[in-house]
C-alpha cells in the first residue's frame, strides 16, 4: 500500500472514480490545469480532458446549480467549492433544490452529486476560508454530510459519496491536508456512509470528534483511558455506535471546532440525553470554538479547541 497524505488520498479517489465511471465529472474554480488551490485535483485534467475535469466561473450558485441539473439527468458531478465559506452563496441551490429534488419529484428524480470543499481552521487564513459550518448542512433534510479525518477514510468516504444516490456535502479538513500520512489501499474501496468508527478503545470517557479535531483529541487524551469515536458521517450520524460507547463509559466529551451555540455537538448531546441519560455518571461536556467570527491568524489558536482545554474537560469529567 502507498503511504499518502489527505490530498493524495482524495486525488487518488477522484482519479479512480473518473476512470471507472464515465458519468463522473469534476469541476469548480481552478480545478483543471491548476489542480485546485490545494492541488487536490492535480493532473486529473491532463488525464481525463476538459469534458470531464473543467474550470468554472467564480460563481458558486452557478457551480452547484449546474451540478444539480447534471445529477438529476443521470450524471455523477463532483463540484468543488474553493472554501466552505463560499458555499453561503450557493445555499439556495443546495437547500432549495439539491436537498429537495427527490421529495419534490416523489422519487422520479434523484440528485447524486458531491460538493467537496476545504473546511475548518488552523491554516492562518481569513475568516471565510476557515469556516466550520457543518451544522448548517446537517439541518437540511435530504443532504448527507461527510467529514473525513485520515487519508484512509478520506478516500473510502469520497468513493462512497460519489456512489450514493443522494447529494453529499464532503468537507475536507484543510489543516489535515498535508499533516497526516498513512497507508492507503491502492485499489478502490468504499467506507460506508452513516457509520462511525472507534478510533481508540477505552473505558472511562467517550470522546466524540470529527475532522481535524480527531487528531487533536488523540494527542490530548494520550494518557487517559478514553474511547474515541470518529463520527466520519455527521448526517446521518451513527447513533448505535455512539450510544453503545456511552453505555460502556458513562461519561461524554464532545469536541468540535465550530462555535458552540447550535453546533452539531448540541445535537449529539441532546440525543444522548434523550436516549441514554440513565447511563451517564456526569454531565455531558463540550469543548468547542467560541461564538465569534473566525478570528484573524494571531488569535485563531485561542479559538480552536486546544490540548489544554480538552484535558481540563477530561479532568472535570473524571472528578465528577
Secondary structure, DSSP 8 states (H G I E B T S, - for coil): -EEE-HHHHHHHHHHHHHHH-TTEEEEETT-STT--TTSTTTTHHHHH-TTTEEE--S-HHHHHHHHHHHHHTT-EEEEEESSGGGGGGGHIIIIIIITTHHHHTTTS-----EEEEEE-S-S---GGGS---HHHHHTSTT-EEEE--SHHHHHHHHHHHHHSSS-EEEEEEGGGTTT--EEE-SS-----TT--EEEE--SSEEEEE-THHHHHHHHHTTTS-EEEEE-SEEET--HHHHHHHHHHHS-EEEEEEEESTT-HHHHHHHHHHHHHGGG-SS--EEEEE-SS----GGGHHHHS--HHHHHHHHHHHHH-
